[in-house]
Amino acid sequence: MSNRKGATLLFIGCLLMGSMGTFANFVQGTHPLNILLMRYGFALAGLLVILLMQFIISTDKAKQYVSLNWSAAKASPKVYLLTGLVSALVMATYVMGTLLFSVGLSVVMLYTATIYLPFTEKIIRRYFIPNLKRSTFGSRYYLSSAINLLGLLLIVGASLSDTKLSILGLISALSSGFLFSILMVQVRAMKGCGIDAEHTLVSGALVGFTLFLPAAF
């Protein structure tokens, strides 16, 4: 039952994530920053509603959950805030890529994050979180990443012949995959600090809403 629930949630998540760029592409007459502000505004409101429902259903469990995660976040503020910042930037570059470059290609580039993972983990360990547990990347991983990279180069090379190509859109789409790989490392770092993984969404919504709030003015 647990595996089935997890697979169902994964399917729904992929469906929503994949369709977001398509719906964003339908929006006309507004700046991409406004789309991002609305995205994080609704996300923050939704998370607050979920928290309120938790308190209504089980006050004691909700208080315990908030207390434990708040204590862990206060003990590791750099990890919490950096994860939120990276999460917000992943979405920002992804949306910019879908609007200025291509919805399909932006989705492809977002999920090339595994190509950069060994490199980004090394950077995070060296400069930000030295005590982060090292991951093991075998030969099969590097082989699949090499094939992934080759496919990515072919896709980008084909798109360069498009006379309407937006360089900013292309850079945004490529950046979303690189930043997503950093986010993968950050989620593991958060869990290592005792912060539940779903706080990637919480910290991302808080930082994202704050970051893009000026767009409202």
N, C-alpha and C positions, 0 to 999 in steps of 0.2 A: 504493500500500500504506500509506503514512504517513497519507494523508487518511482512509482506511478505518479505520485503527487509532484515529485521533483521534476520528472520529465514533462508533465503538463505545464508546470510553472515556467520551465525553460522554453517550451514551445510558445507560450503566450508572450514571454519576454522578448524572444526573437522576433515574433510577429509585430509587436508594438514598436520595438527598436527599428526594425527594418522599414516599417511603414511611416515612421516619423518624418524621414527625409522627403517622402512622397507628398505628405500633407503639407509640409513646410513649403514645398515647391508650388503649391496651389495659392499660397498667400501672395496677394498683389498689393502694391502701393504702400508698403511699410518697410522699414529698415530691418535687416537680419537681427540686429541687437534687440529690437522689440520682440521678435519671436523668441529669442533666448530669455528675455525678461519674463514673458508670459509662461514659458516652459517652467522656469524655476519658481515663479509665483504660484502656479497651480500645484507644482510638486511640494512646495513648502506648506501650502494650505492642506493638501491631501495628507501629508505626514502628521500635521497637527490634529486632523480629524481622526486618524488612526490612533494616535496617542490618547486622545479624549475617549475613544471607544474602549481602549485598553483599561483606562481608569474606571470606566463605567462597569465593564465586565468583571474585572478583578483588580481592585485598588491596591491591595498588598503586593501582588506580583508586579504591577505596573511601577509602583514606587521602588521596589527592589531592582527592577530592570534599569530604571532611570538612574538610581543611585550608583549602581555598579558601573554603568557606562560613563556617567559623569565623572566619577572618581578616576576611572582609567584615562579619560580624555584630559583631565586636569594634570594627571601624572605624565602624560605624553602629548602636550599641546602641539608640538612641532609636527608630529606624525599625523595628528587629527586634522590640523589646518592644511598641511601640505597635501594630504589625500583629498580634501575638499576642493582645493585649488586645482589640482590636476583633473579631478572629476569634472569640474566646471569647464575647464579648457578643452577637455575631450569633446564635450557636447558642443562647445562654441565652434571649434574647428570643423567638426562633423557637419553642423548646420551650414556654416559658411561654404563648405565644400559642396553640399547638395544644391545650394542656391546658385553658386557662381561657377560650378564645374559640372557635376553630373551626379544624379541620385544613385544610380547603379554603381558607378565607379567609386563613389565616396563610401558606399557600404563595403565594397571589396577592400578598399584601402584601410578602412577602420579595422577590419578583421585580419589584417596582416601583422597585427601586433606581436604575434609569436616570433616573427623574424627578428625583432629588435630585443626580445626579452633577455637573452644572455648579456647583451651589452648594457641595457638599462639597469638590470639588477646589479651589475658591477659598479655602475656609476652611483646608484643609490647607496650601496654598501660603503663605497669609498668616501663619499662626500656628505652623506646625510644620516645614514643609519648603520654605523659600523658593526653593531651587534646583530644585524639581520642574518638569519640562518641562510647559508648558501644552498642554492638548488643544484641538482645534478642534471646536466644536459648530455645525453648520450649521442652516439653517432647517427642514430635514426632521426633524432630531433634535428640535427644540423642538415641532414640530407633532405628532410621534408621542408625545412626552412629555405634551403637553396632552391628547391623546386618552386616554392612559394614566391621567392624573390624573382626568379626567372619569369614566372607568370605576371608578376607585378610590373616588371620592366617592359614586357611585351604590351601590356595594357596601356601603360603610360606612353610608350613609344607610338602606339597606334593613335592615341588621342592627341598627340602633338601635331598631327597633320590637320587637325580641325582649325580652321581659320578663326573661329569664334572662341578659341581657348582662352580662359582667364587664368593667368599665372597665379594670381592670389588664390583663386579657387583650387587650383592644383596643389599649391603649397599647403593650403588648409586641409585638404583631403589627406595628403601624405602625413601631415602633422598629427591628425587625429589618431592614426594607427600607432605612431611613435609614442604619443602621450598615453594611449590606451595601454601600451606595454608597461609604462611607468605606473599606471593605476593598478595593474595586476600585482606589481611588487608592493605597492602601498597598502593594498587590501591585506596582503599577507603580514605586513608590518603591523597593521592595526590589530589583527587577530592576535599577534604575538604580544601586544601590549594589553590584551584583555578586553579590547573593544570589539563588540559584535560586528560582523561583516556588513550588515545592513546599514551601518553608520557611514558607509561610503556614500549612500544616498542622502543621509541626513546632513553630513558635513558638506557634500556637494551642493545640496539645495541651499544651505545657509550661505556658503561662499558665493555660489552662482547668483543668488538673488541680490546679495550685497554688491557684487562685482558689476552686474548689469542694471542695477537700479537707476543710475544716471540716465539711461536710455529713455526713461519715462519723462524726463524733462528736456 
